[in-house]
Amino acid sequence: MKKYFLFDLDGTLTDPKVGITTCVQYALHSLGIEEPDLDRLEPFIGPPLKDSFMEFYGMDEEQARRAVEKYRERFSDKGLFENEIYPGMASMLKLLSEKGFRLAVASSKPTVFVEKILEHFDIRQYFRVVVGSELDGSRTDKDQVVAEALRQLFGPKPILYNEVYMIGDRRFDVEGARAVKVESVGVAYGYGGMEELREAHADYIVESVEELQEFLLRELCEVRPKGFMGAIGPLLFPFLLFLMLRQAASYGAMWLAVTVEPMVPQGLWQWLYYYEAETGELGYTGNLGGIMSALSYAAAGLALLPTALPVLREARKRMALSHLRRERPRNYIIALLVSGCAVLGLNLLFDLTGIIDNSAAYQAVAAGQLSASLAVGLICYGVVSPLAEELVFRGIVYNELKRSYRLPLAMLISALLFGLYHMNPVQGVYGFIMGLLLAYLYEYFGSFLWPVLVHMLANGLAYVMSNTNVTGTFIYGWPSAIVCAAVTIVGIKLLDFDKRRLKGPVVE
């Protein structure tokens, strides 16, 4: 959880456009340069002044120094207060301070001016530390400002870099944060804009003060009451309800199958039913079994949809902030390859080691599922059941766990529940491993579509493999299992590396 927030000043806490641009205009005029359009001077908001004069007007060091002097001549007297605090900012800072967060200002503007502006808007009391540049031109680079702010904020204690956000509106704020290895929050309502912040690879981007407040307070809002039911209750009830609804829907489907049996045409009847010769009782084929199973999954999933949708919407909103960068196309290919190899490798591993043959519980489940036709089996076990299970396990259970526990533990518990849900050792271990993979892909891409599609792919591929004789093909054997395991591990490593790489500049 982040506890320390460093704020830029211009374009983040306040809107300084009139003061800064007018003072830049004054400095340019003193050097014989006329610039009547203040909008063209907006790029001066944020970066160090001397650098901006040199970059935008081709000045040398001496000319830029004189321009800064002229700028400050007007700014210290008048431009300083040609400024507006963003609506809602003061109340947000007050709330953050009351909640116990440690706030600081890290600005490229000289500290003496920063202090006066904060006092002018009556928000100085919310900041434990205020750091800016020096009037002699030193400490103007943003990484130096951020480093000094952290040094003062933490004092003699070790700096907890993983508990810090640097919040600003320009790429300089993002780059300064990255240089000292803290996460950045870009504010698109300032002067950098969404595109600049994206290109700078801000870790998060918000578009308004209200969204910034919601983002910074989100972890506090997600804390649940301590105790077993406070953490487990919100996910235990939907999980148990899903099991009960599935069972009830299964009984309903069986009653319906018996009820309509006399009305079924003969040709279709033989596809769905048969009589037990020894007992004289009506039985149903794997096709009807698959259809009834699909109906029970669909009924349970639809019943939980009103519960799952708000959780999914909230999760998508939270995850969107950390998935602003467009994924490279190769990552989608790698993820699909990892998923396919994980499924194929696990199935080969279980078969080659004899685990499948030694599990009577699994053999009973497999016999029922595989007695259906390929089309029926793929629809039920490759489409309907994955969708219903994902609504429960990743849609509700995993997202609720994330609100009470750290990400790795939430992944672990949800995968464990997913494994236990299958009620036999073979599918339990398989479900646990796949549960980890599905949660990982959900987090990696930030879209619920990924665990759904990969779950469908996994079930469909496993069903096709079970319905076809792969033992006599080149696929079957330890070499294939080892290759699949290697591709899975290397693929996940590549995905992780690419995600870490995006913390720094991207070179295509």
N, C-alpha and C positions, 0 to 999 in steps of 0.2 A: 504494500500500500504506500502511495506517495504522500509524504508529509510536508515537503519543502517546495515552495513555489517561487521561482524567480520570474519577475515581470519586467519586460521592456517597458519604457515609458511612452514615447511617441508612437502613435498608431496602435497602441495596445491598451494603455490606461486612459490616455487622452488623445483628442484629435487636435494636433498642433498646426494644421495646414496654414491658417492665416498668418500666424506669427512667424513660422519658419520661412514660408515662401516670400512673405513681404520683406523679411530681413535679408534673404538671399538676393532679392531684387535690389534692395538698397546697397548691398555689397557690390553687386555687379555694376550698378550705376556709378559707384565711386571709382571703378576701374575702367569706365568708358564703355560698358556693355549695357545695352538697353534690352530688357525682356519684359514686355507689357503683359504677357499671358502667365498668370500665376499657376495655372494648371500644369504648365510645362516644367515647373520647378518642384513638382511633387516628388520626383526621385531623390531629392535632398532629404526627405523625411526618413530617418532611420540610420543610414550609414554615417561614418565620420565625415565632418564637413570638409576638411582639407582634401580628403580622397575624392569627394564628390566634385569639388571645384576643379580638380585636376582631370578627373575622368570626363565630366560633361562639357567643360569649357577649355580643355587643353592647356590649363595653366601649369607653369613650372612651380617648384617648391616655394620660391619667394613670393610669387604672385598669389598662390593659394594661401600662404600665411597672412598676407595683407588682406585678402578677402575675408578670412576668418575673423581678423581683428575688426574689420568694418561690420561684419555680421553681428558680432557680439556687442559692438557699440550701440546698435539699435535694440538688439535682443534683450540685453540686461536691463534696459530702461522701459521698453514698451512691448516688444515682441513676446517677451516671457509670458505675458498674461493674455495675449491674443490666442487663446487656447480654450478648449472645452473638454470636460470629462465626459466619457461615453455614458449614455443613459443606462442606469442599472449597475454601473461599475462600483460606486461607493457602497451600495447595499450588499453587493457580492463580496467585497473585501471585508466588510464588517462581519458578514456571516462566516466567511472562511476563518477569520481571526477568532471568532467566538467558538468555532468548532475545534480549535486547537491546532490548526495548520500554521506553519512558520512561513511568513511571507517576507520577500525581499525584492528590491528593485535593482536591476542590472541594465544600465543604460549607457549608450555611447556619448550622451550629453554630459557636459561637466557636472560634477556632483553638486556644486554650489547652486546651479540652476535647477537641478532635479529636486533638491531639498525645497527651494522656494516654490516650485510648482506644486509639489505635494502638500505643502503647508497652505498654499492658496486655495486648493480644492478640499482642504480639511480631511485628507486621507493619510497624512504622514504617520499617524498613530498606529496604523495597521501593519506597518513594516518594521521588522526588527533590524534590518540592515538596508542601507541605501548606498549603492556604489555606482559611480559614473566615471567619466574620464577626468583628467587633470587639465587645468587651464594652460599648463606649459606644453600641452600636446602629447603627453604620455598617457599610456593605458587607454588608447582609443579602439584597439582591436577588440571585437566582442568576446573572443575566447579569454582575453586577459581580464575583461570586466567580469565575466561569469566566474572565472577562477577566483578572483578576489572576493566576489560576493559569497562564494561557497566557503572560502577561508574564514571570512568574518562571521558567517552564519553558524558554522560549526565550532569555531574557536579551537581549543586544544583537542577536541574530540575527533576521532576519525570521520572523514567525510563519507556519508552514505549515498554514494552516487546513484544507486538504484532506487532511492526514495525521493528523487528530485525531478521536477519538471522545469524547463526553461520555456517561458511563454512569450511569444513575440510575433510580429507581423511581417518581418522581412527575412530574406534568406540568410542575412548576417546573424540573426538570432538562432536559426537552425544550425548554421555552420559553427557558431560559437558553442552551442550545446554539444554538438557532436565532438568537437575538439577536446572537451573535458569529460566526454563519455557520460552525458546525462541525456535523457529523452526530451524531445522538443514537442511543444504544442503550438502549431501555427494558428493565428487568428486571421481569417480571411476578410474580416470587416475592416482591417487596417489598410495599409498602403501597398503591401506586397501583392495581395490578391491570391486567389486559389492557385492559379497556374504557377506563379513564382514559388509558392510553398510546396507544391507538388514536385516541381523540378529540383528543389532543394532537398527533397526527401524528408520532409517533416514527419515525425513519427505519428502525429495526430493533427487533424485540422478541424477547427470549429468555425462556424459562420456568423455567430452573434455572441453578444455578452451572455445572453440567456443560455445558449448552448454550452458556452465555456463554463458557466456555473454548474450546469447539470453534469458536465463531464468531470469537473474537479470533485464534485460531491458524490459521484456515482458509487464509489466504494463504501462510503458511509451509509448511503441509502440501501445498499445491498446487504448490510450486516444483519444477520438474523439473531433472534433471542438465543442465548446459550442453552444448552441442554439437548437431549436426544430428540425430542419431538420438534424443538425449534429448528433443528437442522434437517431432520429426516422426514418430518411430517408432510411438508409440501410435495415431496416426491414419492413417499410411500403410499399415500392414498391413491394417486392416479395409477401407480403400478399395480396395486392390488385390485383396483377397479377394472383395469384392463383384463387381468386374469379372470375375474368373475364374469365380466361381460362376454369374454370369449367363450367361456364354458357354457353360459346361458344361451348364447347365440348358437353354439354347437348343438345343444339339445333342441333348440327351436328348428334348426336346419334338419335334424334327424326326423323330428315330428312332421315337418313339411314333406320330406322325401317319402315317408310312409303314407301320408295323406294323399299325395298326388299320384302314387304308384298305379292305381287302377286306370288312370286317365292317360297314361303314357303310351304312345304308339309302340307297336311291337319292335320295330327296328331300333328305335331309341331305347326301348326298355332293356334290350340285351346289352346295350352299351353302358347302362346305368345300374341294372339289377341282376341278381341271380338267386335261385333257390338252393338252400342247403339240402342236398338229397337225403342225408342221414337224419337231419332234425326236422325237415319240412319247413324251416323258417326262411323268411325273406332276408336276403343279404344285399349288399351294395358293392359295386366294383370300385376300383381305385379312382375311376373317373368321377363317380358321384361323391366319393370321399374327398377328392380334391376340391370339387365344387362346394361341398358343405364346409370344408375348411376355409375356403376363400370367403364364403358368406360370413363365417364367424369372425374372421379377421376384419373384414370390411365393417361389420356391425360394431365391433369393439372400437375400431379406429374412428369411425364416424361419431360414436358417442363421446369420445375424448377430444374430438376436434375443437369444440368451444373452449376447452381447457388449454389445449396445445397452442392454438393460434396466438393468444396474447403473449404467451411465454416466448414464442418464436419471433414475434414482432419486436418485443423488447430486446431479445438477444441480437437480432439483426441490427437494431439501432445502436447497441453498444459496440458490436463488432465492426460496424461500418467505419468507425473512426480509426481503426487500426488496419484497415484494408483499403486505403485510398489509392495506393499505387497499383497500376495495371500489372497483372501477372504476365510474365513472359509466356508465349505460347508453348514453349518447351516444357514448362512446369506442369501444364495440364497433361501433356503426353507422358511425362515421367510419372505423374500421380496415377494415371490409368494403367501404365505398365507395372508399377509397384502393386496396385490392387490385383491385377490379373495374376502376377507371379506369386503373390502371397496366397491367393486362393489355390492355384495349381500346386504350389509347393507344399502347402499344409495337407491337401488331399493326398498327394503322393506320399508324404511323410507318414501320415496315419496308416495308409494302406501298406506301405513297404515294411513298417515296423510291426504290423500285425495287430495294432491297437483296435482297428475296426472289427476284425474277425473275432476278437476276444470280448467284445462288448455286446451282450445280448440285448441290452436296452436300446442301443443304437440300431442294431439289426432289426428290431421290431418297428422302430420309427421309419427306418429306411424302406422296409418292405411295404409299409402302407403308402408311403409317398411315391415310390417307384412303380407301384401297380397302376398308376394313372398313365394316360397317354402323355406323350412329350408336350403337346400343346397345352393340355390342361395343367400339367405339372408346372410348366413355365409361367403360366398366368397366375396360378395360386401361389407357388413357392418362390417364383422369380419376380413377381410384380406386387400382388396384393399384400402378402404377409410382410415383405420388407418395408413397404410404405407404412403399414400399421405399426410395426415394431419400431421404426425410426421416429414416428410421432411420440411414442412413449419413451424410448431409451435415450435418444439424442435430443428430441424435441423438448420433453418435459424433464426427465430424470437428470440428464447431464447438465442442462441449463440451470436447473434448480441447485444442483450440487455446486456449480461454479459460484453461486451466490453465497455459499457458506465455507467453501474450502478453496485452497490454491489449485491452480489448473492441473498439475500432475496428479494430485490426489483425487480431484473430480473425475479425471479420465480413468484412473485406476478403479474407483468405486463403481462408476457406471459400467465399465467393462466387466467387472466382477459380477454385478447384478445381471448383466446380459448373459454371461456364461451360466450362472445358476438357473436362470429362467428356462434354459433348454432341458434341464432335468435328466441329463445323462452325461457321463464323463467325456465321451468323445466330442459331442456337440458343445459341451460346457467349455472345454479347453479351446476348441475352435472359435466359439463365440467370444470368449475372453480376449483372444488375440485379435480377432476381427473388430471387437468393440474398441480396443485401443487404436487400431488403424482408422476406424470410422470417426472417432472423436478427434484424432490428429488432423485428418483431412478437413473436418468441419472447421477447426480452428485455423488451419493453414489458409484456406480459401475464404473463410468467413461466410459461407453459404450453406444453408441446410440442404440444398440440392445435391451437394457432394456426397454426404453419407447415404442419402436415399439412392442415388444412382449407383454408387459403389456397392451398396448392400444388394441391390437388384443384380448387378453384374456378378457378384460373388455367388449368390444363390443360383442364378441362372447357369453360370459356368459349372458349378458343382453338380447341378441336376443333370446337365448334358453329359458330363463326365461319368456320372453314375449310370446313365442310360445307354452309354456306349462302351464297348469293350476296348479300353485303352491299354490293357495289359499286354497286348500283342503288338503294340506300336512303339516307335522310337521314343515317344514321350515318357513311357513308363520305365522308371529306373532311378537309381540313386544319382546318376549324373544330372538328370533333369531337376531332381529335387534340390540338389546343391546349387545348380545354376539359378533356380528360382529364388532360393534363399539369398544368394549373393546379389542378385538384381534388386531384390526388395530392400536389403540393407544399404546398398550403394545408392539406390534411388532416393531413399529417405535422407541419407547424408547429403545428397546433392540439393534436395529441397531445403534442408536446414541451412546449408552453406549459402544458397541464393537468398534466403530470407535475411541472414546476417549481413550478407554483402550489401543489401539495400540500405543498411544503416549508414553506409558511406556513399560517396559519389558513384553513380552508375556509368560504366564505360561500355558502350555497346560495340 
